[in-house]
Amino acid sequence: MSSHLGPRFKGVLSFLIVLSVFFSSIVFVLRKSDAMVESYKFRSDMVFVPSPALTKIACLGFDNLLSDLLWLRTIMYVHNQQKGAKRFSWLKQMLDVVTELDPYPCDIYERGGAWLYQDAERPNDGVRFFQKGIRNVPQTAKTKWKLAYHLGQCFRNVLYDEKDATRYFEMAMKMPDAPKVLMVAVAAGYERQGLFDKAQKLWEKTRETTGDPNIARAADDKIRFIEDTRQAIESLQQKVNQFQDKFGHPPDDLQALVDAGYIPSVPEPPLLGKYEFDQSEGRVRYLFIPQELAGLH
């Protein structure tokens, strides 16, 4: 009987078989997803979905459709974890599968990266996910700057890496459609690294270009603080040089200047942090200390 089937009928039959396999794959994935959403007990040997590469092969070309469905399941999963166990054990795998199927939507990287480093408290996974977004999202995307901005926030507020934070804030500032207020984050980064020339120039530019009087006043304050910090460093360096001329060696630290009567006390900088003497370089420098870590110094 099969010999009498026309080629058109065979084509339709083949399409129906492929479509059936595709929807069976979707049902399998969604059932597994629902099971994970409804349960807060996890076993290390449980499998939520296949690897991203295998899922892409199994979806038979319906990448965007399956990505959208899995993204909705991911949102449901995160919502339930936020209200319940807060484990987020499968979040990274779910996000990897979604972005393997459709690697271009900026909002998935923005929300997913924030979930990883804020809700799941896995900042390194969040960093890698944001970086993946920066690689994949087209340059023409109007909100791509937010990925670099979130990276800066993660490095500054969670990983306490001011150098990388400033690098990503600067990247965000240079992207299309980025708000001018990002100059504030970059200027603060230069300031915290002791790069006072760069910081002052950017604060001056912020003051000149902002239309917000509050930001302008804050920029004025920052410029004054930088000038005061520079003067304090120069004054302390002079005392260090005097100490070395008298005793033939540099002080162990700034407290030695107090003990020797060169200064009444070690001054507090107008910015967050402290002044310290770097023996290896023989110079006084400003060290920024995040407020959250102030008690450890």
Secondary structure, 3 states (H helix, E strand, C coil): CHHHCCHHHHHHHHHHHHHHHHHHHHHHHHHHHHHHHHCCCCCCCCCCCCCHHHHHHHCCCCHHHHHHHHHHHHHHHHHHHHHCCCCCCCHHHHHHHHHHHCCCCHHHHHHHHHHHHHHCCCHHHHHHHHHHHHHHCCCCCCCCHHHHHHHHHHHHHCCCCHHHHHHHHHHHHCCCCCCCCHHHHHHHHHHHCCCHHHHHHHHHHHHHHCCCHHHHHHHHHHHHHHHHHHHHHHHHHHHHHHHHHHHCCCCCCHHHHHHCCCCCCCCCCCCCCEEEEECCCCEEEEECCCHHHHHHC
